[in-house]
Amino acid sequence: MPTASTADLLLDAQVAWLLARITGTGLTDVLAEDVDDLLDAGSRLTVSGLVDPAPVKELIRLVLQSVPASAAASTAVGVAADTAYDGPAKPFSVSEVVDRDQVDALLSAVLARPDLASKFLDKVAESPLAASVAARFVTRIVGDVLATNRAVAEKIPGVGSLVSLGSSVARGVAGAADKQFEALLGDTAGKGATFAMRRLNKLLVETLADPATREAALQVFDLYADHPLGSLHEVGEREDIHRLAGLVQDLVITGAASEPVLGLSDALVDGFFAVYGEHPVSTLVEDLGISRDELVEHATALLPGLLAKAVESGEVERLIRARLATFYASPEVAKILGS
């Protein structure tokens, strides 16, 4: 009858075989075979057959609620702030990352719907303070225009006095407007400011609808597209960038964990499974634009070194042995070996 060491010898042999398989010279071929086997299996297994939407939703909810506020996320935000402040190692221009035709298409799509801008601006106009700021802005613009015209007109004989009279009247109107602004919280002043802002909104929308607006925006892009993007040293101190990044993170922390965002993530998962749920996994891989050769290439570039270091540390053998030892010590194996 075999002694108890027979099971130990089998355990040692299987552990050694597995370690050799994941670290030997033939690992590249093994990985290629595994990728082919997985893709072959994926051609017969559907997405919904492998994964249920419910646990996917729970996982995404956990990520949204936990990751933005985590220490790792805070560290990543700090690193991003430092990187943005220091600037890229090799300066690059906007035109290297953004195509002009894409900017043109985006501007055309946005400017083609001035009605949406009008609705948004009308919503903003419902705020009395926002309407007041807009009215003050218009008043100051008018005042500056009048002052400029007066300066020019005073150089023309006979015209200076006429413009002075107009400016005096305008200042009187502006003074009356300022008094109205002081009574902003009053109902009459609030409605007046709102009306003024709606008129300003109408001008803004008409400006957006003007074909020259698109050309002007493209011209601004052309002027600065080839300028190298540097660091943020001129914007502020490093602490300022970190503080701004922290404020953005706080915004994400609150928003990502809110019920509307979580509900949106659930809807996205449902939409994904509605599209791909009944399709084979291989279809999803193809739609992601990843080929079999690319999968093999990246697997063979990343995994061998990772596995070699893990095996050298002894952790892989410990984990494999711990999981197989209970099997070889089981009554079922003892019965087989004793038969």
C-alpha positions as CSV (number, residue, x, y, z in Angstrom):
1,M,0.0,0.0,0.0
2,P,1.5,3.4,-0.9
3,T,2.8,5.5,2.0
4,A,1.6,9.0,2.8
5,S,4.6,10.4,1.0
6,T,3.2,9.3,-2.4
7,A,0.7,12.1,-2.3
8,D,3.4,14.5,-1.3
9,L,5.5,13.4,-4.2
10,L,2.6,14.0,-6.6
11,L,2.0,17.4,-5.1
12,D,5.7,18.3,-5.6
13,A,5.6,17.0,-9.1
14,Q,2.5,19.0,-10.0
15,V,3.8,22.2,-8.4
16,A,7.1,21.9,-10.3
17,W,5.2,21.2,-13.6
18,L,3.1,24.3,-13.1
19,L,6.0,26.5,-12.3
20,A,7.9,25.3,-15.3
21,R,4.9,25.9,-17.5
22,I,4.6,29.6,-16.5
23,T,8.3,30.4,-16.5
24,G,9.9,28.1,-19.1
25,T,11.2,29.0,-22.5
26,G,7.9,27.8,-24.0
27,L,5.8,30.4,-22.1
28,T,5.3,32.5,-25.2
29,D,3.8,29.5,-27.0
30,V,1.7,28.7,-23.9
31,L,0.3,32.2,-23.8
32,A,-0.5,32.2,-27.5
33,E,-2.4,28.9,-27.1
34,D,-4.3,30.3,-24.1
35,V,-5.3,33.3,-26.1
36,D,-6.5,31.2,-28.9
37,D,-8.4,28.9,-26.5
38,L,-10.1,31.8,-24.8
39,L,-11.1,33.4,-28.2
40,D,-12.4,30.0,-29.4
41,A,-14.4,29.6,-26.2
42,G,-15.6,33.2,-26.6
43,S,-17.0,32.4,-30.0
44,R,-19.4,30.0,-28.4
45,L,-20.2,31.8,-25.1
46,T,-22.4,34.9,-25.0
47,V,-21.8,37.9,-22.8
48,S,-25.0,37.5,-20.8
49,G,-24.2,33.8,-20.5
50,L,-21.0,34.6,-18.7
51,V,-21.9,37.7,-16.7
52,D,-25.2,38.8,-15.1
53,P,-25.9,42.5,-15.2
54,A,-26.8,42.7,-11.5
55,P,-23.2,42.1,-10.1
56,V,-21.8,44.3,-12.8
57,K,-24.0,47.2,-11.6
58,E,-23.0,46.5,-8.0
59,L,-19.3,46.6,-8.9
60,I,-19.6,49.9,-10.8
61,R,-21.6,51.4,-7.9
62,L,-18.9,50.3,-5.5
63,V,-16.2,51.9,-7.7
64,L,-18.1,55.2,-8.1
65,Q,-18.8,55.4,-4.3
66,S,-15.3,54.3,-3.1
67,V,-12.6,55.1,-5.7
68,P,-12.9,58.9,-6.1
69,A,-12.6,59.4,-2.3
70,S,-9.8,56.8,-1.8
71,A,-6.2,57.4,-0.8
72,A,-5.1,56.1,-4.2
73,A,-7.3,58.6,-6.0
74,S,-6.0,61.4,-3.9
75,T,-2.5,60.4,-4.7
76,A,-3.3,60.2,-8.4
77,V,-4.8,63.6,-8.3
78,G,-1.7,65.0,-6.6
79,V,0.5,63.4,-9.3
80,A,-1.7,64.8,-12.0
81,A,-1.5,68.3,-10.5
82,D,2.3,68.1,-10.3
83,T,2.5,66.8,-13.9
84,A,0.3,69.6,-15.1
85,Y,2.3,72.2,-13.2
86,D,5.7,70.9,-14.5
87,G,4.4,70.5,-18.0
88,P,5.2,67.8,-20.5
89,A,8.8,66.5,-20.8
90,K,8.6,67.3,-24.5
91,P,6.4,70.4,-25.4
92,F,3.7,69.8,-27.9
93,S,1.1,72.0,-29.6
94,V,-2.6,71.8,-29.8
95,S,-2.5,70.8,-33.5
96,E,-0.6,67.7,-32.6
97,V,-3.5,66.3,-30.5
98,V,-6.5,68.0,-32.0
99,D,-7.3,67.9,-35.7
100,R,-8.7,71.1,-37.2
101,D,-11.4,69.3,-39.2
102,Q,-12.7,67.8,-35.9
103,V,-12.8,71.3,-34.3
104,D,-14.6,72.6,-37.4
105,A,-17.1,69.7,-37.2
106,L,-17.7,70.3,-33.5
107,L,-18.2,74.0,-33.9
108,S,-20.6,73.4,-36.8
109,A,-22.6,71.0,-34.7
110,V,-22.8,73.3,-31.6
111,L,-23.5,76.5,-33.5
112,A,-26.2,74.7,-35.6
113,R,-28.4,74.6,-32.5
114,P,-28.8,78.2,-31.3
115,D,-32.2,77.2,-29.9
116,L,-30.5,75.1,-27.2
117,A,-28.3,78.0,-26.3
118,S,-31.3,80.2,-26.1
119,K,-33.1,77.8,-23.7
120,F,-30.0,77.5,-21.5
121,L,-29.5,81.3,-21.4
122,D,-33.2,81.8,-20.6
123,K,-32.8,79.5,-17.6
124,V,-29.8,81.5,-16.4
125,A,-31.9,84.7,-16.8
126,E,-34.3,83.5,-14.1
127,S,-31.6,84.2,-11.6
128,P,-32.0,87.8,-10.4
129,L,-28.3,88.1,-9.5
130,A,-27.2,86.7,-12.9
131,A,-29.5,89.1,-14.6
132,S,-28.2,92.0,-12.6
133,V,-24.6,91.1,-13.5
134,A,-25.5,91.0,-17.2
135,A,-27.3,94.4,-17.0
136,R,-24.3,95.9,-15.3
137,F,-22.0,94.5,-18.0
138,V,-24.1,96.0,-20.8
139,T,-24.2,99.4,-18.9
140,R,-20.4,99.4,-18.6
141,I,-20.0,98.5,-22.3
142,V,-22.3,101.3,-23.3
143,G,-20.5,103.8,-21.1
144,D,-17.1,102.8,-22.5
145,V,-18.4,103.2,-26.1
146,L,-19.8,106.6,-25.3
147,A,-16.5,107.7,-23.6
148,T,-14.5,106.5,-26.6
149,N,-16.8,108.3,-29.1
150,R,-16.6,111.5,-27.0
151,A,-12.8,111.4,-27.1
152,V,-12.8,111.0,-30.8
153,A,-15.6,113.6,-31.4
154,E,-13.9,116.3,-29.3
155,K,-11.2,116.4,-31.9
156,I,-13.7,117.5,-34.5
157,P,-14.9,121.1,-34.3
158,G,-18.5,121.5,-33.6
159,V,-19.2,117.9,-32.8
160,G,-17.7,117.7,-29.3
161,S,-20.5,119.7,-27.7
162,L,-23.1,117.6,-29.3
163,V,-21.6,114.3,-28.1
164,S,-21.1,115.9,-24.6
165,L,-24.8,116.5,-24.4
166,G,-25.5,112.9,-25.4
167,S,-23.0,111.6,-22.9
168,S,-24.6,113.6,-20.1
169,V,-28.0,112.1,-20.9
170,A,-26.5,108.7,-21.1
171,R,-24.8,109.2,-17.7
172,G,-28.1,110.2,-16.3
173,V,-29.7,107.0,-17.6
174,A,-26.7,104.9,-16.3
175,G,-27.0,106.6,-12.9
176,A,-30.7,105.7,-12.8
177,A,-29.8,102.2,-13.8
178,D,-27.3,102.0,-10.9
179,K,-29.9,103.0,-8.5
180,Q,-32.2,100.3,-9.8
181,F,-29.4,97.8,-9.3
182,E,-29.1,98.8,-5.7
183,A,-32.7,97.8,-5.3
184,L,-32.0,94.5,-7.0
185,L,-33.9,92.4,-4.5
186,G,-37.0,94.4,-5.2
187,D,-39.6,92.7,-7.5
188,T,-39.6,95.5,-10.1
189,A,-35.9,95.8,-10.4
190,G,-35.6,92.0,-10.6
191,K,-38.0,91.8,-13.5
192,G,-36.3,94.7,-15.2
193,A,-32.9,93.1,-15.0
194,T,-34.3,89.8,-16.1
195,F,-35.8,91.5,-19.2
196,A,-32.5,93.2,-19.9
197,M,-30.7,89.8,-19.7
198,R,-33.2,88.2,-22.0
199,R,-32.5,90.9,-24.6
200,L,-28.8,90.3,-24.1
201,N,-29.4,86.6,-24.5
202,K,-31.1,87.2,-27.8
203,L,-28.1,89.2,-29.1
204,L,-25.8,86.4,-28.0
205,V,-27.9,83.7,-29.7
206,E,-28.0,85.8,-32.9
207,T,-24.2,86.2,-32.7
208,L,-23.8,82.4,-32.4
209,A,-26.1,81.9,-35.4
210,D,-23.9,84.3,-37.5
211,P,-21.6,82.3,-39.8
212,A,-18.8,84.7,-39.0
213,T,-18.8,83.3,-35.4
214,R,-17.6,79.9,-36.6
215,E,-15.0,81.4,-38.8
216,A,-13.8,83.6,-35.9
217,A,-13.5,80.5,-33.6
218,L,-11.6,78.6,-36.3
219,Q,-9.3,81.6,-36.7
220,V,-8.5,81.6,-33.0
221,F,-7.7,77.9,-33.2
222,D,-5.4,78.6,-36.2
223,L,-3.6,81.4,-34.4
224,Y,-2.7,79.2,-31.4
225,A,-2.8,75.7,-32.8
226,D,1.0,75.6,-33.4
227,H,2.0,77.3,-30.2
228,P,3.7,74.9,-27.8
229,L,1.8,74.0,-24.6
230,G,4.1,74.6,-21.7
231,S,3.7,74.3,-17.9
232,L,1.3,76.1,-15.6
233,H,4.0,78.1,-13.9
234,E,2.5,81.3,-15.3
235,V,-1.0,80.4,-14.0
236,G,-0.1,80.1,-10.4
237,E,2.0,78.4,-7.8
238,R,2.1,74.6,-7.4
239,E,-0.1,74.8,-4.3
240,D,-2.7,76.7,-6.3
241,I,-2.8,73.8,-8.9
242,H,-3.1,71.2,-6.1
243,R,-5.9,73.2,-4.4
244,L,-7.8,73.4,-7.7
245,A,-7.3,69.7,-8.4
246,G,-8.5,68.9,-4.9
247,L,-11.7,71.0,-5.5
248,V,-12.3,69.0,-8.7
249,Q,-11.8,65.8,-6.9
250,D,-14.3,66.9,-4.2
251,L,-16.8,67.6,-7.0
252,V,-16.3,64.2,-8.5
253,I,-16.6,62.5,-5.0
254,T,-20.0,64.1,-4.4
255,G,-21.3,63.7,-7.9
256,A,-20.1,60.1,-8.6
257,A,-21.7,58.8,-5.4
258,S,-25.1,60.6,-6.0
259,E,-28.1,58.6,-6.8
260,P,-28.7,60.2,-10.3
261,V,-25.1,59.2,-11.4
262,L,-25.5,55.7,-9.9
263,G,-28.8,55.4,-11.7
264,L,-27.2,56.5,-14.9
265,S,-24.5,53.9,-14.5
266,D,-27.2,51.2,-14.1
267,A,-28.9,52.4,-17.3
268,L,-25.5,52.2,-19.2
269,V,-25.0,48.6,-18.0
270,D,-28.5,47.7,-19.1
271,G,-27.9,49.4,-22.5
272,F,-24.6,47.5,-22.9
273,F,-26.2,44.1,-22.2
274,A,-29.1,45.1,-24.5
275,V,-26.6,45.5,-27.3
276,Y,-24.1,42.7,-26.6
277,G,-25.8,40.4,-24.1
278,E,-26.8,37.8,-26.7
279,H,-23.7,38.1,-28.8
280,P,-20.6,36.0,-28.4
281,V,-17.8,37.4,-26.4
282,S,-15.6,37.3,-29.5
283,T,-17.9,39.8,-31.1
284,L,-17.3,42.3,-28.3
285,V,-13.5,41.8,-28.6
286,E,-13.8,42.4,-32.4
287,D,-15.9,45.6,-31.9
288,L,-13.3,46.9,-29.4
289,G,-10.9,46.8,-32.4
290,I,-8.4,44.4,-30.7
291,S,-7.0,41.6,-32.9
292,R,-5.8,38.2,-31.8
293,D,-2.2,39.1,-32.7
294,E,-2.4,42.2,-30.6
295,L,-3.7,40.3,-27.6
296,V,-0.9,37.8,-28.0
297,E,1.7,40.5,-28.5
298,H,0.8,42.4,-25.3
299,A,0.3,39.2,-23.3
300,T,3.8,38.0,-24.2
301,A,5.3,41.4,-23.5
302,L,3.7,41.8,-20.1
303,L,3.2,38.5,-18.4
304,P,6.6,36.7,-18.7
305,G,8.5,39.3,-16.7
306,L,5.6,39.6,-14.2
307,L,5.4,35.9,-13.7
308,A,9.2,35.4,-13.5
309,K,9.5,38.0,-10.7
310,A,6.5,36.5,-8.8
311,V,8.0,33.0,-9.0
312,E,11.4,34.3,-7.9
313,S,9.8,35.7,-4.8
314,G,8.5,32.3,-3.8
315,E,4.9,33.6,-3.5
316,V,3.6,31.7,-6.6
317,E,4.9,28.4,-5.3
318,R,3.4,29.0,-1.9
319,L,0.0,29.9,-3.3
320,I,-0.1,26.9,-5.7
321,R,1.1,24.5,-3.0
322,A,-1.4,25.8,-0.5
323,R,-4.3,25.2,-2.8
324,L,-3.2,21.8,-4.1
325,A,-2.1,20.4,-0.8
326,T,-5.6,20.0,0.6
327,F,-6.5,18.1,-2.6
328,Y,-3.7,15.6,-2.2
329,A,-4.3,15.2,1.5
330,S,-8.1,14.5,0.9
331,P,-9.6,11.1,1.6
332,E,-10.6,10.9,-2.1
333,V,-6.9,11.0,-3.2
334,A,-5.9,8.6,-0.4
335,K,-8.5,6.1,-1.6
336,I,-7.3,6.3,-5.2
337,L,-3.7,5.9,-4.2
338,G,-4.5,3.0,-2.0
339,S,-6.6,1.1,-4.6
